[in-house]
Amino acid sequence: MVSRSYSNLLDLASGDSPSLGGERKRFPRVATVPGLLSEVDDETCNSVCSEAPSSVSQERMIIVGNQLPLRAHRNEDNGEWCFSWDEDSLLLQLKDGLGEDLEVIYVGCLKEQVALNEQDDVAQTLLETFKCVPAFIPPELFTKFYHGFCKQHLWPLFHYMLPLSPDLGGRFDRSLWQAYVSVNKIFADKVMEVISPDDDYVWVHDYHLMVLPTFLRKRFNRVKLGFFLHSPFPSSEIYRTLPVRDEILRALLNSDLIGFHTFDYARHFLSCCGRMLGLSYQSKRGYIGLEYYGRTVSIKILPVGIHIGQLQSVLNLPETAAKVAELRDQFRGQTVMLGVDDMDIFKGISLKLLAMEQLLMQHPENRGEVVLVQIANPARGRGRDVQEVQSETYATVKRINNRFGRPGYDLVVLIDTPLQLYERIAYYVIAECCLVTAVRDGMNLIPYEYIICRQGNEKLDETLGLDPSAPKKSMLVVSEFIGCSPSLSGAIRVNPWNIDAVAEAMDSALIVSEAEKQLRHEKHYRYVSTHDVAYWARSFLQDLERACGDHLRRRCWGIGFGLGFRVIALDPNFRKLSVEHIVSAYRRTKNRAILLDYDGTLMPTGSLNTTPNIEAVGILNNLCQDPRNVVFLVSRKDRKILTEWFSCCKKLGLAAENGYFIRPNHDSDWETCVSLPDFDWKQIAEPVMKLYTETTDGSTIETKESALVWNYLYADPDFGFCQAKELLDHLESVLANEPVSVKSGQHVVEVKPQGVNKGLVAEHLLTTMRQKGKLPDFVLCIGDDRSDEDMFEVIMRAKTSPRLSPVAEVFACTVGQKPSKAKYYVEDRSEILRMLQALANASEQAAKTAPTPASCGGLIINRE
């Protein structure tokens, strides 16, 4: 049942929008035959509401992972496929935490290849019997996806291995990236076959499917979508080397909730979003959120747990007791230390063996008394690095046993053949200490399993000759670079690269008192038994429900092409301001007031040359010529610069330094909106700012007549942000008794007189016009940043006050689609200039037909 929808994805991977034509087809809730599902990617489907039909109202959870939680094999008698649940799969185990009333559907691949002519029948069987939807990936594409991009690029990079040479991980191959995108698209098609977007939750798992959220969000703007990363997330210095770093970050941000095992992983992700996408996060009442185009993407820190019931059921098996008895006899009189790891380069098996060798050298009394059992599971990847790990492991084991062993006794027992679960559990039961020396690992649940197995049961206690009523005991030596390390506060944490320290930790674990072992075990068992996989799943679902709580009351639409797609979520009353609408209102009115922002409004954001261009000045002059208009420009700049720049605009009103200074026209004097006796507070604030400027490379101080601004736009983002918070606290402390306010803004910390903001300009204008008996019947205010929100608030509040005409047309307009107190938006500076030019043209036409206007109004332009 291979979906043909991946065939046009090379354009998508390169950032181009695929051209898809034809009438969109309607699909049933469950489709079991191939279909042209790529048609859902038509850009016309980026609608506010989800259009997929919903046949049920019951909430469901669609769990999407690389592999389905199934085992498959062919019946030897008739050759038919036989399927059964994989009890070891985390995706199956997490169902225990979701509740019996929540239906669960799985989407993923099978571990075995299914012939093309069998795929329809297999898909129907899996859906009806197991509620599983298989994604059949062509073998060649799957090889590029999994063994190529996932295992050669993402997995090494996320474990801090850079491809500095061809031998150290694969160099970036765009064809593998395109295969990765294609497979994610196939998974999206499978989800679309079964989803009821208004009711269902979708939970995507791990790094194999990191761009899947974009495809789902593109089709269903309000999809309730969570993502959990089971691997580490690297620091920004490592992650930023990935050529498709932005595409993956933006895809993840199309989720509603993103989960990580530890705070370190979450912190690295947030740092990457800040450094590469310019996003900032906030922590409120224990929740971390990223604001992304009006949507709040929640960040969840929650280490996964184990399925205790499964382990306990295996502990109760007679085969387990028999194996424990066998191992008891095999290692009688010896202390067993256990390691259980995959045979890959990040599990640190060779480091553990070297530490064992060091232990035997430094503490010869342990020879003959201690044995290290190393269970080496088959590697999940393949390549020369796996072969090198195997060769080094075999050679080290052989050297240690030849040097310190004797006939019939090996100090290191290497088990590199697959074990049954009960066999592995038996080793847990008889081991006095468990060693995990991975150099980098996402979570690693081996210590959790060890703790539960050491708790044992009465049957195993009888087998080992232990008193069932006696406290249990265990010891853990764990790497500080694995995800479970922060949760195991009673473990001996080590740097696996420090062989001497690991050897000493192993010796400490051997000589620690029985009472200490019991206390550590009790502490660990209490945590592991209460934070199991059901707790993990239940907590994630609760946070996902909270994160999606406001979906229905937000107005959503999609923008962007390819993997740059994102959803804008805004207030339902927020809409685009059309030129025709405002020109029509403009022509009907006689007393007009307009406020415009300059940087980002009349001038491009981030432009090094902020001097007004000829076009903008010409439009302003034309608007000022209309006697019905009073035009004001509001700016952060000082009055000297504004006077110089706009000396040719004789009738233009100016407001400098965010409204502290105001001048109605060129012939008037500058006035102050707030009276201050002195600026002595500058002598206190400026030395503090200088201190932070000296210690923060790239920061500067901007001195104004009424304010001081510390700017860290060109400083390191993370360090500048930390310094800004410290400076804010410092200034608030030293200026507590001064008549000033300390505010933080976009890359700035500003100290200014209390009450000074751009809203003062709007208040001044409306009050002045009313005093002259000219109530404004038209108000336009355009701004692009947070400082302009004060103006929006004033004019929106004035609609219900006597300062405006009862029939006044009020247009509060922000630049760009983002949360705002404004009710309208325009896309960019070019639209603003076109709109203002249209207003100027309307004034010119009115002047020709009525050369002597009856009255004049007020127009304010905010320069920022």
KOLVEXMAR-444253 format. One line per 2 residues: their letters; for each residue x, y, z of C-alpha. Coordinates in pm, whole numbers, plus 50000, padded with zeros to 5 digits. Example, Ala and Ser with C-alpha at 12.3 -4.5 7.8 and 13.67 -1.06 7.14 Angstrom:
AS	51230 49550 50780; 51367 49894 50714
//
This chain:
MV	50000 50000 50000; 50268 50245 49896
SR	50137 50598 49879; 50224 50776 49558
SY	50222 51108 49743; 50597 51118 49797
SN	50681 51144 49429; 50677 51526 49415
LL	50857 51591 49741; 51193 51689 49596
DL	51047 52032 49526; 50918 52051 49881
AS	51253 51955 50031; 51421 52230 49834
GD	51171 52484 49966; 50962 52511 49650
SP	50588 52469 49658; 50470 52174 49449
SL	50229 52255 49173; 49924 52040 49221
GG	49614 52070 49014; 49281 51903 48979
ER	48980 51876 49199; 49051 51769 49555
KR	48921 51423 49635; 48730 51331 49948
FP	48863 51030 50131; 48682 50808 50378
RV	48785 50814 50742; 48994 50501 50683
AT	49149 50435 50344; 49312 50100 50276
VP	49400 50140 49911; 49652 50371 49747
GL	49526 50713 49659; 49657 51046 49537
LS	49681 51182 49888; 49932 51440 49774
EV	49637 51648 49663; 49581 51757 50022
DD	49893 51970 49985; 49718 52211 49753
ET	49782 52559 49889; 49409 52625 49875
CN	49360 52386 50165; 49528 52624 50409
SV	49191 52730 50535; 49087 52853 50872
CS	48880 52545 50945; 48962 52178 50898
EA	48757 52042 50613; 48799 51670 50680
PS	48472 51506 50776; 48442 51364 51123
SV	48227 51056 51168; 48270 51030 51545
SQ	48303 51274 51830; 48500 51050 52067
ER	48852 51173 52134; 49125 50948 52006
MI	49502 50939 52020; 49694 50870 51700
IV	50044 50759 51794; 50299 50792 51514
GN	50638 50626 51533; 50897 50492 51294
QL	50793 50133 51374; 50458 49987 51468
PL	50450 49804 51805; 50401 49473 51623
RA	50591 49151 51556; 50540 48989 51218
HR	50635 48654 51067; 50511 48422 50797
NE	50325 48105 50886; 50542 47815 50774
DN	50240 47604 50678; 50045 47840 50453
GE	50286 48132 50406; 50041 48387 50541
WC	50146 48678 50760; 50099 48644 51135
FS	50106 48947 51362; 50124 48997 51738
WD	50183 49287 51976; 50546 49368 52061
ED	50526 49386 52439; 50870 49550 52454
SL	50761 49850 52244; 50736 50177 52433
LL	50454 50289 52201; 50244 49995 52317
QL	50336 50034 52684; 50234 50400 52700
KD	49870 50303 52639; 49845 50225 53010
GL	49860 50596 53088; 49602 50713 52835
GE	49290 50565 52993; 49057 50296 52868
DL	48809 50546 52720; 49068 50692 52482
EV	49092 50497 52159; 49448 50455 52031
IY	49549 50416 51667; 49908 50349 51562
VG	50078 50469 51244; 50422 50338 51151
CL	50630 50093 50951; 50655 49718 50987
KE	50996 49571 51056; 50950 49326 50769
QV	50908 49403 50401; 50565 49323 50262
AL	50524 49252 49892; 50330 49511 49695
NE	50050 49269 49607; 50000 49185 49976
QD	49998 49535 50117; 49625 49603 50085
DV	49529 49283 50265; 49790 49335 50535
AQ	49677 49696 50589; 49314 49588 50623
TL	49406 49314 50870; 49620 49542 51085
LE	49355 49812 51094; 49071 49581 51187
TF	49263 49363 51433; 49520 49595 51590
KC	49403 49947 51492; 49737 49994 51322
VP	49791 50182 50995; 50110 50063 50824
AF	50323 50297 50615; 50480 50087 50342
IP	50806 50248 50234; 50985 50126 49919
PE	51308 49950 50026; 51541 50185 49843
LF	51371 50492 49987; 51368 50341 50337
TK	51742 50272 50317; 51813 50634 50231
FY	51574 50754 50500; 51669 50531 50793
HG	52022 50406 50732; 52104 50722 50541
FC	51976 51048 50686; 51860 50921 51027
KQ	52162 50707 51114; 52436 50885 50918
HL	52334 51246 50986; 52083 51301 51266
WP	52179 51027 51509; 52555 51107 51515
LF	52491 51482 51527; 52241 51455 51811
HY	52503 51252 51997; 52765 51525 51943
ML	52961 51365 51662; 53047 51604 51380
PL	53141 51480 51031; 53482 51644 51043
SP	53606 51374 50808; 53432 51104 50601
DL	53528 50853 50873; 53343 51047 51145
GG	52985 51023 51026; 52858 51098 50678
RF	52895 51434 50510; 52564 51598 50432
DR	52392 51440 50133; 52090 51630 50006
SL	51945 51322 49837; 51923 51159 50181
WQ	51748 51469 50317; 51499 51453 50033
AY	51435 51087 50115; 51378 51186 50480
VS	51122 51447 50375; 50955 51200 50139
VN	50910 50937 50409; 50773 51196 50652
KI	50522 51292 50384; 50413 50930 50346
FA	50358 50913 50722; 50152 51232 50699
DK	49935 51073 50431; 49872 50774 50655
VM	49769 50997 50944; 49536 51190 50714
EV	49361 50865 50620; 49236 50810 50974
IS	49237 51145 51154; 48933 51333 51270
PD	49110 51667 51317; 48851 51825 51544
DD	48856 51537 51790; 49183 51345 51767
YV	49519 51405 51930; 49836 51316 51739
WV	50154 51217 51922; 50466 51192 51705
HD	50775 51016 51836; 51146 51073 51785
YH	51394 51214 51538; 51283 50998 51245
LM	50971 51215 51200; 51077 51569 51287
VL	50928 51734 50978; 50598 51546 51003
PT	50436 51826 51212; 50464 52064 50916
FL	50273 51834 50681; 49998 51776 50937
RK	49971 52143 51035; 49959 52239 50669
RF	49656 52021 50606; 49481 52078 50940
NR	49562 52419 51087; 49408 52328 51424
VK	49541 51975 51456; 49616 51884 51820
LG	49975 51776 51783; 50246 51671 52028
FF	50604 51562 51958; 50847 51382 52188
LH	51218 51352 52119; 51368 51034 52266
SP	51729 51122 52180; 51946 51404 52315
FP	51912 51746 52155; 52261 51890 52103
SS	52388 52232 52199; 52349 52511 51948
EI	52718 52498 51858; 52669 52141 51736
YR	52319 52170 51593; 52395 52482 51391
TL	52631 52278 51168; 52331 52096 51018
PV	52258 52245 50674; 51881 52198 50719
RD	51876 52330 51076; 51610 52597 51020
EI	51376 52363 50833; 51379 52110 51117
LR	51334 52372 51388; 51039 52531 51210
AL	50885 52190 51150; 50906 52104 51520
LN	50750 52440 51606; 50440 52337 51412
SD	50367 52111 51712; 50160 52232 52005
LI	50377 52054 52262; 50740 51939 52233
GF	50872 51697 52494; 51228 51628 52608
HT	51375 51389 52864; 51583 51649 53050
FD	51610 52023 53100; 51948 52021 52925
YA	51792 51892 52603; 51509 52145 52626
RH	51754 52425 52704; 51958 52340 52395
FL	51645 52342 52179; 51536 52680 52316
SC	51885 52818 52259; 51877 52702 51897
CG	51538 52867 51846; 51674 53189 51993
RM	52002 53196 51802; 51878 53073 51465
LG	51516 53190 51450; 51528 53488 51688
LS	51256 53344 51913; 51237 53399 52287
YQ	51065 53185 52546; 50881 53259 52868
SK	50822 53057 53179; 50485 53113 53343
RG	50348 52915 53638; 50583 52627 53575
YI	50522 52603 53200; 50774 52700 52931
GL	50632 52846 52610; 50767 52976 52280
EY	50563 53242 52100; 50558 53149 51732
YG	50337 53355 51500; 50065 53396 51758
RT	50076 53033 51869; 50229 52928 52202
VS	50440 52616 52156; 50472 52448 52496
IK	50791 52276 52607; 50760 51967 52825
IL	51045 51823 53034; 50951 51470 53133
PV	51183 51166 53150; 51020 50848 53028
GI	50966 50554 53262; 50944 50178 53228
HI	50653 49934 53223; 50680 49788 53571
GQ	50396 49539 53521; 50575 49376 53231
LQ	50896 49334 53429; 50714 49197 53729
SV	50526 48945 53516; 50857 48821 53373
LN	51007 48810 53722; 50726 48570 53818
LP	50800 48326 53534; 50947 47989 53631
ET	51203 48031 53353; 51335 48340 53530
AA	51373 48159 53861; 51551 47872 53686
KV	51790 48111 53511; 51858 48293 53839
AE	51943 47961 54004; 52177 47879 53717
LR	52357 48214 53743; 52372 48183 54124
DQ	52563 47860 54088; 52779 47993 53804
FR	52895 48301 53999; 52886 48155 54350
GQ	53131 48334 54577; 53180 48622 54333
TV	53040 48975 54316; 52873 49040 53981
ML	52888 49383 53820; 52663 49416 53517
GV	52664 49622 53200; 52385 49610 52940
DD	52447 49816 52628; 52396 49825 52254
MD	52712 49762 52058; 52759 50116 51929
IF	53015 50391 51965; 52817 50599 52216
KG	52751 50336 52481; 53105 50351 52619
IS	53160 49974 52645; 53532 50004 52582
LK	53562 50278 52848; 53388 50051 53096
LL	53628 49766 53017; 53929 49994 53055
AM	53796 50106 53394; 53757 49740 53495
EQ	54117 49679 53392; 54226 49982 53595
LL	54028 49855 53896; 54204 49520 53885
MQ	54542 49689 53858; 54486 49932 54144
HP	54295 49691 54368; 54443 49342 54314
EN	54236 49211 54604; 53935 49214 54369
RG	54089 48958 54137; 53897 48637 54174
EV	53629 48814 54373; 53465 49034 54112
VL	53333 48956 53767; 53200 49201 53508
VQ	52922 49063 53290; 52882 49273 52979
IA	52570 49207 52773; 52622 49359 52428
NP	52300 49390 52233; 52324 49401 51851
AR	52379 49752 51717; 52076 49925 51564
GR	52288 50091 51298; 52551 49954 51067
GR	52882 50066 50932; 53251 50065 50997
DV	53218 50236 51336; 53016 49938 51467
QE	53281 49697 51342; 53550 49903 51514
VQ	53361 49898 51844; 53320 49521 51820
SE	53687 49467 51743; 53802 49689 52027
TY	53561 49525 52270; 53672 49171 52185
AT	54039 49267 52203; 54002 49440 52543
VK	53805 49150 52694; 54063 48903 52570
RI	54351 49112 52711; 54191 49147 53055
NN	54106 48779 53084; 54448 48670 52965
RF	54619 48903 53212; 54408 48863 53525
GR	54205 48546 53472; 54280 48186 53544
PG	54149 47855 53410; 53775 47836 53477
YD	53752 48201 53577; 53710 48503 53349
LV	53698 48848 53504; 53495 48975 53210
VL	53212 48772 53063; 53104 48913 52728
ID	52761 48807 52602; 52712 48923 52244
TP	52430 48690 52144; 52064 48797 52171
LQ	51905 48712 52505; 51546 48648 52595
LY	51395 48909 52828; 51379 48664 53119
ER	51750 48584 53074; 51845 48950 53088
IA	51626 49002 53392; 51799 48711 53565
YY	52131 48891 53526; 51975 49204 53679
VI	51859 49000 53978; 52201 48856 54065
AE	52408 49169 53994; 52528 49369 54297
CC	52601 49675 54083; 52488 49802 53743
LV	52730 50008 53533; 52618 50251 53259
TA	52908 50443 53106; 52752 50578 52786
VR	52926 50888 52655; 52594 51021 52524
DG	52247 50871 52547; 51896 51011 52528
MN	51748 50837 52832; 51875 50480 52887
LI	51626 50281 53094; 51869 50005 53195
PY	51913 50151 53549; 51535 50165 53596
EY	51495 49802 53493; 51779 49703 53723
II	51615 49875 54022; 51280 49698 53969
CR	51446 49360 53919; 51655 49400 54234
QG	51331 49449 54424; 51253 49091 54319
NE	50977 48878 54468; 50939 48599 54724
KL	51013 48322 54475; 51342 48480 54368
DE	51435 48556 54730; 51387 48189 54805
TL	51603 48095 54507; 51882 48325 54626
GL	51842 48230 54991; 51738 48580 55099
DP	51497 48686 55371; 51184 48821 55192
SA	51125 49070 55474; 51477 49214 55460
PK	51529 49548 55281; 51649 49518 54923
KS	51973 49668 54806; 52136 49783 54483
ML	52414 50005 54354; 52433 50215 54039
VV	52731 50373 53866; 52596 50589 53583
SE	52738 50832 53331; 52648 51196 53382
FI	52582 51216 53008; 52268 51000 53000
GC	51913 51127 53035; 51820 50927 53345
SP	52119 51050 53547; 51943 51356 53700
SL	51658 51134 53824; 51889 50889 54006
SG	52021 51104 54288; 52145 50802 54481
AI	52366 50674 54200; 52739 50730 54175
RV	52770 50966 53878; 53087 50955 53671
NP	53250 51112 53370; 53297 50801 53153
WN	53596 50956 52980; 53782 50966 53312
ID	53895 50603 53341; 54048 50651 53685
AV	53729 50808 53822; 53514 50526 53683
AE	53746 50268 53836; 53726 50441 54174
AM	53347 50458 54146; 53336 50083 54078
DS	53553 50022 54384; 53329 50250 54595
AL	53023 50056 54483; 53190 49733 54597
IV	53289 49852 54945; 52987 50066 55037
SE	52803 49943 55347; 52494 49724 55326
AE	52283 49990 55498; 52391 50249 55240
KQ	52300 50014 54955; 51958 49965 55108
LR	51895 50339 55145; 52000 50409 54789
HE	51785 50127 54656; 51480 50241 54852
KH	51516 50596 54720; 51552 50480 54360
YR	51272 50225 54381; 51033 50486 54517
YV	51104 50715 54221; 51105 50451 53947
ST	50786 50284 54071; 50592 50613 54076
HD	50732 50756 53751; 50658 50468 53518
VA	50567 50478 53151; 50196 50523 53234
YW	50276 50832 53445; 50486 50968 53158
AR	50212 50918 52898; 49938 51052 53124
SF	50138 51365 53206; 50218 51429 52839
LQ	49854 51394 52738; 49743 51634 53012
DL	49988 51897 52893; 49887 51839 52531
ER	49522 51899 52621; 49621 52220 52799
AC	49835 52336 52506; 49547 52283 52262
GD	49281 52436 52484; 49238 52759 52286
HL	49243 52612 51933; 48875 52665 51860
RR	48865 53029 51964; 49168 53133 51759
RC	49155 53243 51396; 49414 53043 51203
WG	49555 53044 50853; 49873 52915 50695
IG	50152 53105 50524; 50479 53003 50364
FG	50586 52736 50118; 50743 52395 50159
LG	50901 52332 50497; 50879 52705 50573
FR	50505 52667 50624; 50363 52791 50955
VI	50024 52880 51095; 49923 53224 51215
AL	49687 53215 51513; 49519 53542 51603
DP	49209 53694 51755; 48899 53629 51541
NF	48839 54006 51499; 49190 54067 51363
RK	49184 54121 50985; 49377 54274 50701
LS	49319 54643 50625; 49227 54685 50261
VE	49310 55002 50068; 48956 55025 49927
HI	48799 55011 50273; 49013 55283 50429
VS	49000 55512 50125; 48622 55491 50130
AY	48612 55593 50498; 48873 55862 50434
RR	48659 56027 50165; 48349 56033 50388
TK	48519 56215 50675; 48629 56571 50743
NR	48837 56570 51065; 49114 56314 51032
AI	49388 56189 51266; 49651 55935 51155
LL	49951 55790 51350; 50233 55603 51170
DY	50546 55426 51290; 50877 55498 51115
DG	51132 55215 51153; 50954 54911 51020
TL	50666 55125 50895; 50798 55395 50665
MP	51149 55246 50658; 51254 54878 50632
TG	51327 54700 50958; 51696 54664 51030
SL	51805 54911 50764; 52143 55070 50837
NT	52031 55391 50664; 51730 55517 50861
TP	51707 55852 50681; 51361 55898 50524
NI	51359 55849 50148; 51213 56092 49897
EA	50900 55881 49836; 50801 55870 50204
VG	50865 56242 50256; 50662 56327 49945
IL	50364 56124 50066; 50379 56290 50408
NN	50386 56635 50253; 50090 56555 50030
LC	49887 56436 50329; 49981 56747 50526
QD	49859 56972 50246; 49501 56857 50306
PR	49353 57104 50560; 49133 56822 50695
NV	49443 56639 50817; 49684 56684 51105
VF	49983 56459 51054; 50206 56348 51343
LV	50523 56139 51332; 50618 55955 51652
SR	50974 55831 51696; 51232 55701 51942
KD	51484 55936 51780; 51584 56264 51946
RK	51434 56596 51842; 51751 56726 51678
IL	51759 56442 51424; 51387 56468 51353
TE	51411 56843 51301; 51693 56791 51051
WF	51528 56505 50862; 51184 56663 50825
SC	51270 57029 50789; 51091 57036 50452
CK	50763 56913 50603; 50633 57242 50738
KL	50295 57113 50856; 50411 56779 50991
GL	50374 56724 51366; 50666 56545 51534
AA	50697 56351 51859; 51054 56266 51968
EN	51184 56018 52222; 50864 55813 52234
GY	50646 56117 52302; 50848 56304 52563
FI	50894 56597 52319; 50611 56714 52090
RP	50601 56977 51816; 50269 57038 51631
NH	50439 57185 51320; 50765 57331 51195
DS	50687 57683 51319; 50604 57575 51675
DW	50842 57516 51964; 50911 57177 52114
ET	50702 57099 52422; 50732 56829 52688
CV	50443 56602 52774; 50579 56523 53121
SL	50741 56778 53347; 51049 56664 53539
PD	51239 56878 53789; 51577 56732 53685
FD	51756 56435 53534; 51982 56355 53828
WK	51884 55990 53798; 52107 55966 53489
QI	52412 56005 53713; 52299 55686 53889
AE	52190 55485 53586; 52469 55564 53341
PV	52760 55419 53548; 52562 55098 53592
MK	52499 55074 53217; 52867 55140 53147
LY	52962 54851 53372; 52744 54613 53173
TE	52863 54760 52843; 53225 54689 52936
TT	53146 54329 53024; 52911 54260 52729
DG	53087 54269 52394; 52867 54422 52123
ST	52646 54627 52355; 52616 55008 52343
IE	52457 55294 52536; 52233 55544 52359
TK	52204 55870 52552; 51892 56079 52493
ES	51769 56398 52654; 51498 56216 52845
AL	51619 55857 52852; 51910 55613 52858
VW	51899 55300 52642; 52128 54996 52672
NY	52128 54810 52340; 52259 54452 52303
LY	52141 54379 51948; 52493 54287 51834
AD	52595 54097 52149; 52582 53720 52188
PD	52206 53645 52207; 52216 53423 52516
FG	52474 53624 52707; 52310 53954 52609
FC	51972 53827 52728; 52118 53717 53063
QA	52299 54047 53106; 51982 54239 53019
KE	51791 54060 53295; 52069 54134 53543
LL	52085 54498 53432; 51708 54532 53463
DH	51717 54405 53823; 52020 54621 53902
LE	51864 54939 53765; 51530 54876 53934
SV	51715 54840 54262; 51928 55156 54241
LA	51649 55369 54087; 51372 55254 54320
NE	51324 55604 54464; 51355 55793 54135
PV	51061 55911 53914; 51159 55682 53629
SV	51056 55346 53485; 51293 55070 53374
KS	51166 54865 53081; 51307 54583 52871
GQ	51230 54571 52499; 51356 54407 52183
HV	51731 54387 52256; 51717 54697 52477
VE	51685 54802 52840; 51552 55157 52870
VK	51529 55402 53157; 51286 55687 53097
PQ	51062 55920 53299; 50753 55760 53442
GV	50445 55790 53225; 50631 55855 52900
NK	50508 55642 52611; 50372 55684 52263
GL	50018 55680 52398; 50083 56032 52527
VA	50097 56157 52170; 49759 56007 52087
EH	49612 56150 52408; 49757 56495 52330
LL	49627 56497 51974; 49272 56387 52053
TT	49248 56631 52345; 49378 56922 52137
MR	49137 56856 51852; 48845 56836 52092
QK	48944 57167 52254; 48935 57325 51908
GK	48585 57187 51857; 48692 56945 51585
LP	48605 56595 51699; 48798 56346 51482
DF	48573 56131 51270; 48865 55940 51116
VL	49166 55800 51309; 49442 55590 51153
CI	49732 55461 51363; 50001 55227 51223
GD	50293 55082 51420; 50507 54771 51419
DR	50642 54702 51769; 50540 54677 52132
SD	50591 55047 52202; 50311 55124 51955
ED	50061 54917 52151; 50015 55217 52387
MF	49882 55424 52096; 49652 55144 51984
EV	49513 55119 52335; 49444 55493 52357
IM	49259 55525 52028; 49058 55206 52081
RA	48955 55329 52425; 48864 55668 52277
KT	48594 55508 52059; 48362 55504 52359
SP	48463 55848 52491; 48353 56200 52393
RL	48694 56270 52238; 48582 56116 51909
SP	48280 56173 51691; 48003 55919 51756
VA	48040 55800 51395; 48420 55802 51393
EV	48603 55548 51176; 48898 55409 51381
FA	49177 55205 51223; 49441 55067 51464
CT	49679 54876 51238; 49996 54678 51307
VG	50261 54569 51058; 50265 54195 51007
QK	50037 53922 51135; 50102 53897 51507
PS	49917 53932 51837; 49831 54298 51894
KA	49576 54535 52044; 49522 54658 51690
KY	49225 54526 51497; 49388 54545 51154
YV	49718 54455 50997; 49911 54523 50678
ED	50180 54292 50548; 50481 54521 50504
RS	50618 54868 50434; 50530 54859 50064
EI	50161 54809 50147; 50175 55102 50390
LR	50321 55334 50131; 50062 55224 49871
ML	49784 55286 50121; 49914 55630 50222
QA	49961 55724 49857; 49599 55624 49792
LA	49488 55851 50079; 49699 56137 49940
NA	49545 56084 49597; 49197 56098 49751
SE	49285 56431 49915; 49413 56565 49583
QA	49093 56466 49403; 48881 56621 49678
AK	49079 56944 49653; 49000 56970 49284
TA	48628 56933 49341; 48614 57136 49663
PT	48909 57375 49671; 48795 57537 49997
PA	48744 57269 50262; 48497 57343 50534
SC	48704 57204 50813; 49026 57029 50890
GG	49116 56738 51110; 49412 56571 51264
LI	49655 56318 51123; 49932 56156 51331
IN	50217 55952 51193; 50415 55740 51435
RE	50768 55731 51316; 50873 55412 51483
//
